Amino acid sequence: MQVKVYGKMNHYKAILLTTLLVFGLVIATIPKANAQASNLNTYSETRDLGWITTANSSGEIEIDNYTETSWGISGATFNTSFEFYLYHSWEINATTGTILPVNLTIIMPKEATPGESISIQIGIESLPGNVFFVLNGQQYLKTEIDFKHEMELSKEWNGEEESEFEHEFHFLLELLSQYSQSWNISLKTPIGYFNETFNDVVMHLGNFSLNSELSYEFDNETETEAELELNTNVSVDMKFDVEIIANTSVIGNVNLTGSALEGEQQYELVWNEEGLKSIEVPISPNATVGSGVNVSVGLEYIVHEFKIIYRNISLEINVNEAEFEHDFEQEFDEDMQNTTLYDNQTMNNYYNIIKQEMMNKIMMFLQKYAFTGWMLPFNVTKSVPIDHEHKHPLSSEDSNTIESSSPVESFVLAMSTAIISIVSEQPGGGGINIQIPSFMQGLNGLIIISSVIATIIVIGYVASRRNHS
C-alpha cells in the first residue's frame, strides 16, 4: 500500500510540474512579444504633394451684322432691313490644381545584437486625392435687333391712291449670369507613370433667365413698348478636355555609420509604385555594448513630368430653341394685339407675313451668335505648392488652354535619423527565448494553450485513476 500511494503521489507531481512548466512558458513568452514591439522606432507621416494654378479670362466681343433685301410683285414693292448687334463681356477666375497625399512609414529597431542582422523597413503608400477646377465669374450678353419693313402700294394694288407704310421693330435681349462652381475627379497620388484623358467634360454653371424688351413703330409713331416675360431658361456650361500626365518616382537614400558596423553602408531604394521595401543590415560580431549604428533615411518624391492640361475651354450658352421661339412668338402676339398692324383686318394677313420673316431672321442670328459656344483665352499664373501663398504675376495669354504643372522637380518627403544601440542579448533578458507562431499569438493563442493545459490535466487524472484501480 505504501508503495502504491508513493507511486501515485509521484505521478501527480509529474502532472503538476508539466502543467506549471507549460503555463510558465506561456507567461514568459507574452512579455517577449510586447518587448519586441516596443523595441522599434516608427516614423510615419502624410504629405500633400499637390499644387494650385490660378488663371483669369476676361474680354469682350462685339458683332454687328446688317442685311437689306428688296422685292416686288404686281403693284407692290417691299424693302426689308435687318440689323443684328451683339455684345458679350465676361470676367472669369479659375483655380486649378491637385491634392496629392502620400503616406510614408520608416520602421527600425532601437537595439541590435552583435553578429545578427537588423531590418529597416520603408513603406510608401499612395492615398486618394483629386484634380480640381474651381470657377467663379460673371458674363453679360446683350443682343439688339432692328427690323424695318417698308411697303409701297400702287393704285393697282388696292384700287385707291398710292400709299406707303413703314413698320419698325426693335428688340433687346439681355442675359446677366454670375456663377461659382467646382469640378473634380478622384486620383491616387501617382508613383510611376500615369496618363489619362477625359474628353468633353461639362461643368454646369447654372440656369438663367433672359430679359427682353419690344418696341414697335408704325409710320414713325410708337404704338407699343413692352417687356417680354420669357419663361425659357438659358443653361450656361463650361466645357473642356483635360489630360493628366505623370511620370514620378520616390528615391530613398539610407546611410549607416557607427562602430557596430564593419564599415559605412549606403543603400539607394527606388519606388516606381507604392509598396514596402526592406534592408537587412549585418551587425559586426565584434560590436560591444555601448557601440551603435547611426541611421539616416532620406526620402524624395521625384517629378520627371507632372502636368494637367485643360484644352478647348469654352463657355456654352444653351437654350431649348423650339421652346424659346414659341414663348417669344406668343409674347410678341400678346403685345401687338392693340397695334394697327395686328388689329386692322386688311393688314392682319400682312402681319403674319412680316412676323414669320422677322422670327426666321431672329432665330437664325441667335443660333449663330448668341446661343452657341465661346472659346475663352486664359492668362495663366505659375503653379505653387498647395500650402504656399500665391503671389505670382500673370503670364502671357494661352488660347483656351490652361496648363497646370508641378511647381518643383522634387519634394522632400522625410529626413529621419536614429541611433541603434548594441546590447549583449535580446531585450527582455533571462529565461528561454521561444518564438510563438503568429497564429498562436494574442487571445487566440492563449485559448489554444489553455486548452492544451486543460487536456494535460485531464489525461493525468485519467491515468492516475487507472493506476489506482
VOPAGU-2260 file (C-alpha; in pm, 1 decimal, decimal comma):
REM VOPAGU-2260
SITE   aa  ch    i         X         Y         Z
SITE  MET   A    0       0,0       0,0       0,0
SITE  GLN   A    1     269,3     242,2      82,9
SITE  VAL   A    2     438,7     177,5    -249,5
SITE  LYS   A    3     112,7     247,1    -438,7
SITE  VAL   A    4      48,0     567,4    -253,8
SITE  TYR   A    5     402,3     676,2    -310,7
SITE  GLY   A    6     377,7     595,8    -686,3
SITE  LYS   A    7      50,3     781,9    -711,5
SITE  MET   A    8     194,2    1087,6    -547,7
SITE  ASN   A    9     492,3    1082,5    -785,5
SITE  HIS   A   10     251,9    1070,3   -1084,6
SITE  TYR   A   11      55,9    1367,8    -954,4
SITE  LYS   A   12     376,2    1559,3    -906,4
SITE  ALA   A   13     481,2    1486,5   -1266,0
SITE  ILE   A   14     148,5    1615,9   -1396,7
SITE  LEU   A   15     168,7    1925,9   -1180,5
SITE  LEU   A   16     525,6    2002,7   -1282,0
SITE  THR   A   17     440,9    1960,1   -1652,8
SITE  THR   A   18     141,0    2190,6   -1619,2
SITE  LEU   A   19     338,1    2457,9   -1437,6
SITE  LEU   A   20     619,3    2436,6   -1690,9
SITE  VAL   A   21     384,9    2484,3   -1990,3
SITE  PHE   A   22     195,3    2763,7   -1816,6
SITE  GLY   A   23     524,4    2928,0   -1722,3
SITE  LEU   A   24     637,3    2915,8   -2081,9
SITE  VAL   A   25     314,8    3084,7   -2193,0
SITE  ILE   A   26     353,1    3362,3   -1939,1
SITE  ALA   A   27     721,2    3401,7   -2024,8
SITE  THR   A   28     658,1    3448,6   -2394,8
SITE  ILE   A   29     389,9    3718,8   -2367,2
SITE  PRO   A   30     623,1    3992,4   -2240,9
SITE  LYS   A   31     869,7    3898,7   -2515,5
SITE  ALA   A   32     610,9    3976,2   -2786,0
SITE  ASN   A   33     544,7    4315,2   -2624,6
SITE  ALA   A   34     914,7    4375,2   -2583,3
SITE  GLN   A   35     967,8    4300,2   -2949,3
SITE  ALA   A   36     706,5    4562,7   -3046,3
SITE  SER   A   37     847,8    4822,5   -2807,0
SITE  ASN   A   38    1197,6    4766,6   -2949,2
SITE  LEU   A   39    1105,5    4952,5   -3271,7
SITE  ASN   A   40    1136,8    5313,4   -3377,7
SITE  THR   A   41     847,9    5401,5   -3609,1
SITE  TYR   A   42     833,1    5719,5   -3812,8
SITE  SER   A   43     511,5    5789,1   -4002,5
SITE  GLU   A   44     390,4    6097,9   -4185,8
SITE  THR   A   45     141,4    6202,7   -4452,0
SITE  ARG   A   46     247,2    6469,0   -4700,2
SITE  ASP   A   47      40,8    6656,1   -4958,1
SITE  LEU   A   48     235,6    6698,0   -5279,5
SITE  GLY   A   49     -37,4    6894,3   -5455,3
SITE  TRP   A   50     -23,1    7240,5   -5605,8
SITE  ILE   A   51    -250,5    7514,3   -5734,6
SITE  THR   A   52    -253,5    7719,6   -6051,8
SITE  THR   A   53    -471,9    8024,1   -6097,1
SITE  ALA   A   54    -594,2    8162,4   -6427,2
SITE  ASN   A   55    -802,9    8453,6   -6543,7
SITE  SER   A   56   -1007,5    8516,4   -6854,4
SITE  SER   A   57   -1169,5    8846,4   -6936,9
SITE  GLY   A   58   -1272,1    9018,6   -7253,5
SITE  GLU   A   59   -1549,6    9149,7   -7470,2
SITE  ILE   A   60   -1678,5    9074,6   -7816,1
SITE  GLU   A   61   -1896,6    9287,7   -8043,7
SITE  ILE   A   62   -2075,1    9159,7   -8352,3
SITE  ASP   A   63   -2265,9    9388,1   -8587,4
SITE  ASN   A   64   -2444,7    9245,3   -8890,8
SITE  TYR   A   65   -2667,1    9436,2   -9131,0
SITE  THR   A   66   -2868,5    9291,5   -9421,8
SITE  GLU   A   67   -3110,4    9452,6   -9665,5
SITE  THR   A   68   -3343,2    9296,0   -9920,5
SITE  SER   A   69   -3599,2    9424,9  -10171,3
SITE  TRP   A   70   -3856,7    9251,7  -10383,6
SITE  GLY   A   71   -4178,9    9335,9  -10561,1
SITE  ILE   A   72   -4495,5    9193,9  -10703,6
SITE  SER   A   73   -4755,1    9348,0  -10929,5
SITE  GLY   A   74   -4842,8    9686,1  -10783,9
SITE  ALA   A   75   -4632,0    9648,6  -10465,0
SITE  THR   A   76   -4267,8    9697,3  -10360,5
SITE  PHE   A   77   -4120,1    9570,3  -10033,7
SITE  ASN   A   78   -3794,3    9674,2   -9866,3
SITE  THR   A   79   -3666,6    9495,4   -9557,6
SITE  SER   A   80   -3362,9    9572,6   -9344,3
SITE  PHE   A   81   -3237,8    9367,3   -9050,7
SITE  GLU   A   82   -2961,7    9473,0   -8811,8
SITE  PHE   A   83   -2825,2    9235,2   -8550,8
SITE  TYR   A   84   -2589,2    9366,8   -8281,3
SITE  LEU   A   85   -2437,6    9150,9   -8007,1
SITE  TYR   A   86   -2216,7    9249,1   -7713,7
SITE  HIS   A   87   -2062,1    8981,8   -7491,9
SITE  SER   A   88   -1833,1    9051,9   -7194,6
SITE  TRP   A   89   -1700,2    8819,4   -6924,6
SITE  GLU   A   90   -1470,5    8805,7   -6623,7
SITE  ILE   A   91   -1377,0    8456,3   -6503,3
SITE  ASN   A   92   -1133,7    8346,8   -6233,1
SITE  ALA   A   93   -1025,1    7984,3   -6222,2
SITE  THR   A   94    -822,0    7786,8   -5970,6
SITE  THR   A   95    -693,2    7451,1   -6084,2
SITE  GLY   A   96    -460,1    7204,3   -5920,1
SITE  THR   A   97    -427,9    6880,5   -5731,7
SITE  ILE   A   98    -447,2    6729,2   -5386,8
SITE  LEU   A   99    -186,9    6451,5   -5375,4
SITE  PRO   A  100    -144,0    6289,3   -5033,5
SITE  VAL   A  101     120,4    6021,6   -4978,5
SITE  ASN   A  102     190,2    5831,3   -4658,5
SITE  LEU   A  103     536,9    5711,7   -4565,8
SITE  THR   A  104     648,5    5485,5   -4282,6
SITE  ILE   A  105    1000,3    5407,8   -4158,8
SITE  ILE   A  106    1047,5    5123,5   -3909,0
SITE  MET   A  107    1382,6    5039,6   -3749,8
SITE  PRO   A  108    1490,2    4865,8   -3427,7
SITE  LYS   A  109    1610,9    5058,5   -3124,9
SITE  GLU   A  110    1863,6    4790,9   -3030,0
SITE  ALA   A  111    2073,2    4525,7   -3202,9
SITE  THR   A  112    2274,0    4218,9   -3106,6
SITE  PRO   A  113    2634,3    4156,9   -3218,3
SITE  GLY   A  114    2662,6    3912,6   -3506,0
SITE  GLU   A  115    2298,9    3939,1   -3608,2
SITE  SER   A  116    2120,7    4144,1   -3875,2
SITE  ILE   A  117    1873,7    4422,6   -3826,2
SITE  SER   A  118    1587,0    4504,6   -4061,8
SITE  ILE   A  119    1498,6    4858,8   -4169,5
SITE  GLN   A  120    1163,0    4883,4   -4343,6
SITE  ILE   A  121    1041,3    5176,8   -4552,2
SITE  GLY   A  122     687,7    5192,9   -4690,8
SITE  ILE   A  123     536,4    5435,5   -4943,2
SITE  GLU   A  124     156,8    5444,5   -4983,7
SITE  SER   A  125     -42,7    5645,5   -5237,6
SITE  LEU   A  126    -354,2    5795,3   -5080,6
SITE  PRO   A  127    -673,7    5910,4   -5256,8
SITE  GLY   A  128    -657,0    6270,1   -5379,8
SITE  ASN   A  129    -811,8    6460,8   -5668,1
SITE  VAL   A  130    -768,5    6701,1   -5956,0
SITE  PHE   A  131    -990,3    7008,3   -5919,7
SITE  PHE   A  132   -1116,4    7302,9   -6122,3
SITE  VAL   A  133   -1284,3    7585,2   -5926,9
SITE  LEU   A  134   -1453,5    7860,4   -6122,5
SITE  ASN   A  135   -1623,1    8187,2   -6034,9
SITE  GLY   A  136   -1717,2    8472,9   -6259,7
SITE  GLN   A  137   -1983,3    8659,3   -6446,0
SITE  GLN   A  138   -2083,9    8736,9   -6801,6
SITE  TYR   A  139   -2311,1    8980,0   -6973,7
SITE  LEU   A  140   -2475,5    8916,4   -7308,5
SITE  LYS   A  141   -2679,4    9179,4   -7489,1
SITE  THR   A  142   -2844,5    9144,3   -7827,5
SITE  GLU   A  143   -3016,4    9430,9   -8010,0
SITE  ILE   A  144   -3228,1    9362,1   -8318,0
SITE  ASP   A  145   -3376,7    9622,4   -8552,3
SITE  PHE   A  146   -3622,5    9502,0   -8813,8
SITE  LYS   A  147   -3766,0    9754,5   -9060,4
SITE  HIS   A  148   -4023,4    9672,2   -9324,5
SITE  GLU   A  149   -4128,9    9928,5   -9588,2
SITE  MET   A  150   -4418,5    9874,5   -9825,0
SITE  GLU   A  151   -4512,3   10085,4  -10130,2
SITE  LEU   A  152   -4853,0   10017,0  -10289,1
SITE  SER   A  153   -4968,7   10142,0  -10627,7
SITE  LYS   A  154   -5327,2   10210,0  -10734,8
SITE  GLU   A  155   -5343,3    9868,1  -10894,6
SITE  TRP   A  156   -5282,2    9706,6  -10554,8
SITE  ASN   A  157   -5581,8    9844,0  -10365,3
SITE  GLY   A  158   -5783,7   10044,3  -10619,0
SITE  GLU   A  159   -5707,8   10365,1  -10436,9
SITE  GLU   A  160   -5429,8   10617,3  -10442,9
SITE  GLU   A  161   -5069,8   10519,7  -10394,8
SITE  SER   A  162   -4969,3   10456,2  -10033,0
SITE  GLU   A  163   -4659,8   10386,1   -9825,7
SITE  PHE   A  164   -4630,1   10208,7   -9493,3
SITE  GLU   A  165   -4329,4   10166,3   -9267,9
SITE  HIS   A  166   -4315,2    9919,8   -8979,7
SITE  GLU   A  167   -4016,4    9913,7   -8746,2
SITE  PHE   A  168   -3946,3    9671,0   -8463,0
SITE  HIS   A  169   -3675,2    9697,8   -8202,6
SITE  PHE   A  170   -3584,0    9408,8   -7969,5
SITE  LEU   A  171   -3342,8    9391,8   -7681,4
SITE  LEU   A  172   -3233,6    9063,1   -7518,9
SITE  GLU   A  173   -3012,6    9064,7   -7210,1
SITE  LEU   A  174   -2850,1    8788,4   -7006,9
SITE  LEU   A  175   -2652,7    8853,6   -6688,5
SITE  SER   A  176   -2514,7    8541,3   -6527,7
SITE  GLN   A  177   -2298,2    8501,3   -6217,4
SITE  TYR   A  178   -2165,8    8168,5   -6101,2
SITE  SER   A  179   -1934,9    7988,5   -5861,1
SITE  GLN   A  180   -1889,9    7618,4   -5929,3
SITE  SER   A  181   -1629,6    7344,2   -5899,5
SITE  TRP   A  182   -1537,6    7017,6   -6070,1
SITE  ASN   A  183   -1304,6    6744,1   -5953,6
SITE  ILE   A  184   -1203,1    6390,2   -6034,3
SITE  SER   A  185   -1054,2    6134,9   -5793,8
SITE  LEU   A  186    -689,7    6045,0   -5839,6
SITE  LYS   A  187    -449,4    5845,1   -5624,6
SITE  THR   A  188    -111,4    6011,2   -5596,1
SITE  PRO   A  189      83,7    5875,7   -5893,9
SITE  ILE   A  190     407,8    5692,2   -5822,7
SITE  GLY   A  191     533,7    5581,8   -6160,9
SITE  TYR   A  192     379,3    5659,3   -6499,4
SITE  PHE   A  193      20,0    5775,6   -6545,0
SITE  ASN   A  194    -155,0    5922,3   -6849,0
SITE  GLU   A  195    -528,5    5963,7   -6893,9
SITE  THR   A  196    -750,4    6198,8   -7094,3
SITE  PHE   A  197   -1108,4    6299,9   -7019,6
SITE  ASN   A  198   -1288,2    6447,2   -7318,1
SITE  ASP   A  199   -1596,1    6669,5   -7330,3
SITE  VAL   A  200   -1612,0    6742,2   -6958,3
SITE  VAL   A  201   -1920,5    6952,9   -6881,5
SITE  MET   A  202   -1919,9    7184,1   -6580,2
SITE  HIS   A  203   -2270,5    7323,7   -6529,8
SITE  LEU   A  204   -2260,9    7685,2   -6414,8
SITE  GLY   A  205   -2634,0    7741,3   -6374,8
SITE  ASN   A  206   -2968,1    7823,8   -6536,3
SITE  PHE   A  207   -3054,3    8185,7   -6600,5
SITE  SER   A  208   -3341,3    8389,7   -6746,1
SITE  LEU   A  209   -3338,6    8616,9   -7047,4
SITE  ASN   A  210   -3479,5    8966,6   -7018,4
SITE  SER   A  211   -3641,6    9102,0   -7331,8
SITE  GLU   A  212   -3790,2    9431,2   -7449,2
SITE  LEU   A  213   -4003,1    9516,0   -7754,6
SITE  SER   A  214   -4073,5    9842,3   -7928,4
SITE  TYR   A  215   -4295,3    9879,7   -8237,1
SITE  GLU   A  216   -4335,3   10189,2   -8452,5
SITE  PHE   A  217   -4578,2   10246,0   -8738,0
SITE  ASP   A  218   -4501,1   10538,1   -8968,5
SITE  ASN   A  219   -4263,5   10686,0   -8708,1
SITE  GLU   A  220   -4518,0   10672,9   -8428,6
SITE  THR   A  221   -4457,8   10437,5   -8139,5
SITE  GLU   A  222   -4761,3   10218,2   -8090,4
SITE  THR   A  223   -4632,7    9975,3   -7828,3
SITE  GLU   A  224   -4347,0    9928,7   -7586,1
SITE  ALA   A  225   -4334,9    9620,8   -7365,7
SITE  GLU   A  226   -4118,8    9382,2   -7171,4
SITE  LEU   A  227   -4146,9    9022,6   -7286,0
SITE  GLU   A  228   -4161,3    8783,1   -6992,2
SITE  LEU   A  229   -3988,0    8477,8   -7131,8
SITE  ASN   A  230   -4004,1    8165,2   -6918,5
SITE  THR   A  231   -3733,7    7987,1   -7114,4
SITE  ASN   A  232   -3425,8    7911,1   -6906,7
SITE  VAL   A  233   -3080,1    7957,4   -7050,9
SITE  SER   A  234   -2824,5    7697,8   -6946,3
SITE  VAL   A  235   -2461,8    7808,1   -6914,2
SITE  ASP   A  236   -2189,2    7541,7   -6911,2
SITE  MET   A  237   -1812,7    7532,3   -6915,6
SITE  LYS   A  238   -1674,2    7261,6   -7143,9
SITE  PHE   A  239   -1318,4    7136,1   -7175,7
SITE  ASP   A  240   -1090,3    6837,2   -7229,1
SITE  VAL   A  241    -839,1    6751,7   -6958,2
SITE  GLU   A  242    -526,2    6538,9   -6984,9
SITE  ILE   A  243    -327,6    6421,1   -6682,5
SITE  ILE   A  244      33,3    6320,3   -6744,7
SITE  ALA   A  245     255,6    6197,8   -6461,9
SITE  ASN   A  246     594,7    6033,7   -6453,1
SITE  THR   A  247     725,8    6020,3   -6098,0
SITE  SER   A  248     930,2    5807,1   -5861,4
SITE  VAL   A  249    1036,3    5801,2   -5498,3
SITE  ILE   A  250    1406,5    5779,1   -5414,8
SITE  GLY   A  251    1517,4    5660,9   -5072,9
SITE  ASN   A  252    1874,3    5706,6   -4951,3
SITE  VAL   A  253    1976,6    5513,5   -4638,9
SITE  ASN   A  254    2314,9    5589,8   -4486,2
SITE  LEU   A  255    2454,6    5383,9   -4194,7
SITE  THR   A  256    2766,9    5457,4   -3993,3
SITE  GLY   A  257    2893,1    5362,0   -3648,8
SITE  SER   A  258    3134,9    5136,2   -3463,5
SITE  ALA   A  259    2885,9    4847,1   -3465,1
SITE  LEU   A  260    2932,6    4804,3   -3842,0
SITE  GLU   A  261    3222,3    4664,5   -4038,2
SITE  GLY   A  262    3219,4    4990,1   -4235,0
SITE  GLU   A  263    2993,2    5266,1   -4364,5
SITE  GLN   A  264    2699,0    5134,2   -4567,2
SITE  GLN   A  265    2477,9    5312,7   -4816,7
SITE  TYR   A  266    2159,9    5194,4   -4983,3
SITE  GLU   A  267    1951,7    5355,3   -5258,5
SITE  LEU   A  268    1592,7    5247,7   -5297,2
SITE  VAL   A  269    1366,2    5337,8   -5590,2
SITE  TRP   A  270     986,8    5316,8   -5594,0
SITE  ASN   A  271     802,9    5322,7   -5925,2
SITE  GLU   A  272     487,9    5214,7   -5744,4
SITE  GLU   A  273     372,2    5217,5   -5386,7
SITE  GLY   A  274     494,5    4941,9   -5157,8
SITE  LEU   A  275     723,1    4830,8   -4873,7
SITE  LYS   A  276    1097,4    4782,5   -4909,8
SITE  SER   A  277    1326,4    4620,5   -4652,2
SITE  ILE   A  278    1701,0    4646,3   -4589,4
SITE  GLU   A  279    1890,2    4378,1   -4396,6
SITE  VAL   A  280    2195,3    4523,4   -4224,2
SITE  PRO   A  281    2454,2    4288,5   -4068,6
SITE  ILE   A  282    2588,3    4389,4   -3727,5
SITE  SER   A  283    2955,3    4319,4   -3663,6
SITE  PRO   A  284    3016,8    4021,2   -3433,4
SITE  ASN   A  285    3281,2    4237,1   -3263,5
SITE  ALA   A  286    3028,5    4503,9   -3166,2
SITE  THR   A  287    3023,8    4574,5   -2795,3
SITE  VAL   A  288    2777,2    4720,6   -2553,0
SITE  GLY   A  289    2792,3    5097,1   -2586,1
SITE  SER   A  290    2863,7    5096,0   -2958,1
SITE  GLY   A  291    2588,5    5169,4   -3206,2
SITE  VAL   A  292    2464,6    5233,2   -3558,6
SITE  ASN   A  293    2384,1    5580,5   -3683,9
SITE  VAL   A  294    2097,2    5563,6   -3933,8
SITE  SER   A  295    1997,0    5841,4   -4171,6
SITE  VAL   A  296    1698,0    5793,2   -4404,7
SITE  GLY   A  297    1601,8    6046,9   -4669,5
SITE  LEU   A  298    1300,6    6012,9   -4898,8
SITE  GLU   A  299    1238,6    6228,3   -5203,8
SITE  TYR   A  300     945,8    6239,5   -5447,8
SITE  ILE   A  301    1095,9    6296,7   -5792,3
SITE  VAL   A  302     883,4    6464,8   -6059,7
SITE  HIS   A  303    1015,5    6375,0   -6402,7
SITE  GLU   A  304     693,5    6516,4   -6550,2
SITE  PHE   A  305     361,6    6602,0   -6394,2
SITE  LYS   A  306     110,0    6830,6   -6560,2
SITE  ILE   A  307    -262,9    6873,5   -6604,1
SITE  ILE   A  308    -369,7    7032,9   -6930,6
SITE  TYR   A  309    -714,9    7181,7   -6984,2
SITE  ARG   A  310    -781,0    7227,3   -7355,4
SITE  ASN   A  311   -1064,0    7362,7   -7570,3
SITE  ILE   A  312   -1212,0    7559,9   -7282,5
SITE  SER   A  313   -1538,0    7711,7   -7396,5
SITE  LEU   A  314   -1837,4    7880,8   -7244,4
SITE  GLU   A  315   -2154,5    7723,0   -7380,5
SITE  ILE   A  316   -2488,3    7909,8   -7382,9
SITE  ASN   A  317   -2768,4    7666,1   -7449,3
SITE  VAL   A  318   -3143,7    7710,2   -7476,8
SITE  ASN   A  319   -3431,0    7495,9   -7591,2
SITE  GLU   A  320   -3472,7    7677,8   -7920,3
SITE  ALA   A  321   -3819,9    7542,5   -8001,1
SITE  GLU   A  322   -3945,6    7643,8   -7656,4
SITE  PHE   A  323   -3777,0    7984,2   -7681,2
SITE  GLU   A  324   -3927,1    8053,0   -8024,1
SITE  HIS   A  325   -4274,4    7950,9   -7906,4
SITE  ASP   A  326   -4257,9    8171,0   -7595,0
SITE  PHE   A  327   -4110,7    8458,9   -7789,2
SITE  GLU   A  328   -4380,7    8448,9   -8057,9
SITE  GLN   A  329   -4660,4    8407,5   -7802,2
SITE  GLU   A  330   -4547,3    8710,9   -7600,8
SITE  PHE   A  331   -4496,7    8906,2   -7920,0
SITE  ASP   A  332   -4855,0    8839,1   -8036,0
SITE  GLU   A  333   -4998,3    8945,8   -7699,9
SITE  ASP   A  334   -4806,8    9274,4   -7701,5
SITE  MET   A  335   -4902,4    9350,4   -8062,8
SITE  GLN   A  336   -5279,6    9297,3   -8025,8
SITE  ASN   A  337   -5367,3    9666,4   -7995,1
SITE  THR   A  338   -5148,9    9786,6   -8278,9
SITE  THR   A  339   -5255,9    9899,6   -8624,5
SITE  LEU   A  340   -5069,7    9617,3   -8792,6
SITE  TYR   A  341   -5241,7    9349,3   -8588,4
SITE  ASP   A  342   -5586,6    9496,7   -8536,4
SITE  ASN   A  343   -5661,0    9614,3   -8890,0
SITE  GLN   A  344   -5835,6    9336,8   -9076,5
SITE  THR   A  345   -5676,0    9434,1   -9405,3
SITE  MET   A  346   -5331,4    9429,4   -9252,1
SITE  ASN   A  347   -5371,8    9113,4   -9042,0
SITE  ASN   A  348   -5251,2    8874,5   -9309,8
SITE  TYR   A  349   -4966,7    9108,3   -9381,5
SITE  TYR   A  350   -4876,4    9099,7   -9009,1
SITE  ASN   A  351   -4832,3    8722,5   -9020,2
SITE  ILE   A  352   -4604,7    8751,6   -9323,7
SITE  ILE   A  353   -4387,6    9014,5   -9154,5
SITE  LYS   A  354   -4378,5    8821,7   -8826,3
SITE  GLN   A  355   -4269,0    8498,5   -8990,6
SITE  GLU   A  356   -3992,8    8670,3   -9183,6
SITE  MET   A  357   -3875,5    8853,8   -8873,4
SITE  MET   A  358   -3881,1    8542,4   -8648,3
SITE  ASN   A  359   -3680,0    8344,9   -8903,6
SITE  LYS   A  360   -3413,5    8614,8   -8906,6
SITE  ILE   A  361   -3404,0    8647,0   -8528,8
SITE  MET   A  362   -3367,1    8272,6   -8467,0
SITE  MET   A  363   -3101,9    8235,6   -8735,6
SITE  PHE   A  364   -2879,5    8504,1   -8581,7
SITE  LEU   A  365   -2938,3    8398,1   -8221,1
SITE  GLN   A  366   -2839,6    8040,1   -8304,7
SITE  LYS   A  367   -2528,8    8157,8   -8483,8
SITE  TYR   A  368   -2403,0    8424,4   -8245,3
SITE  ALA   A  369   -2579,4    8408,1   -7907,3
SITE  PHE   A  370   -2687,9    8050,1   -7827,5
SITE  THR   A  371   -2351,6    7897,7   -7903,2
SITE  GLY   A  372   -2005,7    7827,5   -7759,8
SITE  TRP   A  373   -1737,3    8085,9   -7694,5
SITE  MET   A  374   -1373,3    7980,8   -7683,1
SITE  LEU   A  375   -1210,2    8150,9   -7384,7
SITE  PRO   A  376    -846,2    8264,2   -7377,9
SITE  PHE   A  377    -681,6    8248,1   -7034,0
SITE  ASN   A  378    -393,2    8423,0   -6863,5
SITE  VAL   A  379    -222,0    8156,6   -6652,5
SITE  THR   A  380      -2,3    8201,9   -6346,3
SITE  LYS   A  381     285,3    7986,4   -6231,2
SITE  SER   A  382     193,9    7690,8   -6013,7
SITE  VAL   A  383     284,1    7688,5   -5644,1
SITE  PRO   A  384     267,8    7414,1   -5379,7
SITE  ILE   A  385     -78,8    7392,4   -5233,7
SITE  ASP   A  386      33,2    7510,4   -4890,1
SITE  HIS   A  387     205,8    7824,3   -5023,6
SITE  GLU   A  388      58,1    8167,8   -5076,6
SITE  HIS   A  389       8,3    8254,9   -5441,1
SITE  LYS   A  390     154,0    8590,6   -5546,6
SITE  HIS   A  391     296,1    8528,8   -5892,7
SITE  PRO   A  392     208,9    8774,5   -6171,9
SITE  LEU   A  393       8,9    8675,4   -6475,1
SITE  SER   A  394     196,0    8527,8   -6767,8
SITE  SER   A  395     122,1    8554,1   -7137,7
SITE  GLU   A  396    -215,8    8462,9   -7284,1
SITE  ASP   A  397    -261,9    8099,9   -7386,5
SITE  SER   A  398    -568,1    8049,5   -7604,6
SITE  ASN   A  399    -836,6    7840,3   -7429,3
SITE  THR   A  400    -571,7    7619,9   -7265,1
SITE  ILE   A  401    -465,7    7604,2   -6901,6
SITE  GLU   A  402    -153,8    7403,6   -6822,1
SITE  SER   A  403    -110,9    7331,0   -6453,4
SITE  SER   A  404     229,2    7173,9   -6383,8
SITE  SER   A  405     411,5    7062,0   -6073,3
SITE  PRO   A  406     595,9    7370,4   -5943,7
SITE  VAL   A  407     903,5    7176,0   -5831,2
SITE  GLU   A  408    1112,8    6891,2   -5965,4
SITE  SER   A  409    1115,7    6710,5   -5632,3
SITE  PHE   A  410     952,9    6710,4   -5290,2
SITE  VAL   A  411    1144,4    6609,3   -4977,2
SITE  LEU   A  412     914,3    6361,6   -4810,2
SITE  ALA   A  413    1114,1    6281,3   -4498,7
SITE  MET   A  414    1453,6    6307,9   -4337,1
SITE  SER   A  415    1479,2    6077,3   -4037,4
SITE  THR   A  416    1780,4    5997,3   -3817,8
SITE  ALA   A  417    1815,5    5748,6   -3532,1
SITE  ILE   A  418    2078,7    5565,2   -3327,6
SITE  ILE   A  419    2054,6    5189,5   -3280,9
SITE  SER   A  420    2240,4    5083,9   -2967,3
SITE  ILE   A  421    2412,2    4747,5   -2914,0
SITE  VAL   A  422    2308,9    4514,1   -2631,7
SITE  SER   A  423    2466,4    4184,1   -2524,4
SITE  GLU   A  424    2146,7    3984,9   -2553,2
SITE  GLN   A  425    1793,3    4005,8   -2674,5
SITE  PRO   A  426    1576,8    4257,1   -2488,6
SITE  GLY   A  427    1381,9    4113,1   -2201,0
SITE  GLY   A  428    1688,1    3910,3   -2081,6
SITE  GLY   A  429    1672,9    3581,7   -1890,3
SITE  GLY   A  430    1453,4    3283,3   -1946,5
SITE  ILE   A  431    1410,7    3083,9   -2259,9
SITE  ASN   A  432    1350,0    3271,5   -2584,3
SITE  ILE   A  433    1069,1    3080,8   -2754,9
SITE  GLN   A  434     926,4    3207,1   -3083,6
SITE  ILE   A  435     550,0    3164,7   -3097,6
SITE  PRO   A  436     391,9    3122,1   -3441,2
SITE  SER   A  437     176,8    3417,4   -3541,5
SITE  PHE   A  438    -146,3    3217,8   -3517,0
SITE  MET   A  439     -56,3    3137,6   -3154,9
SITE  GLN   A  440     -12,2    3499,1   -3051,6
SITE  GLY   A  441    -276,2    3712,6   -2885,5
SITE  LEU   A  442    -608,3    3598,0   -2741,9
SITE  ASN   A  443    -644,0    3301,9   -2979,7
SITE  GLY   A  444    -304,5    3172,5   -2871,8
SITE  LEU   A  445    -397,8    3192,6   -2504,6
SITE  ILE   A  446    -716,3    2997,8   -2567,7
SITE  ILE   A  447    -526,5    2725,8   -2758,0
SITE  ILE   A  448    -253,8    2696,4   -2493,9
SITE  SER   A  449    -507,8    2694,7   -2210,4
SITE  SER   A  450    -689,9    2410,4   -2386,3
SITE  VAL   A  451    -365,8    2216,8   -2409,4
SITE  ILE   A  452    -303,7    2265,8   -2036,4
SITE  ALA   A  453    -656,2    2153,7   -1952,5
SITE  THR   A  454    -610,4    1845,2   -2172,8
SITE  ILE   A  455    -283,4    1755,0   -1997,0
SITE  ILE   A  456    -453,5    1776,8   -1657,3
SITE  VAL   A  457    -745,7    1559,1   -1770,7
SITE  ILE   A  458    -512,4    1298,7   -1921,7
SITE  GLY   A  459    -310,8    1291,3   -1598,7
SITE  TYR   A  460    -619,6    1249,6   -1389,0
SITE  VAL   A  461    -747,1     959,4   -1603,9
SITE  ALA   A  462    -408,1     790,5   -1592,7
SITE  SER   A  463    -393,9     822,7   -1215,4
SITE  ARG   A  464    -737,6     666,8   -1180,1
SITE  ARG   A  465    -628,7     370,6   -1393,3
SITE  ASN   A  466    -315,6     322,1   -1184,3
SITE  HIS   A  467    -518,9     342,0    -868,4
SITE  SER   A  468    -758,7      79,0    -991,9
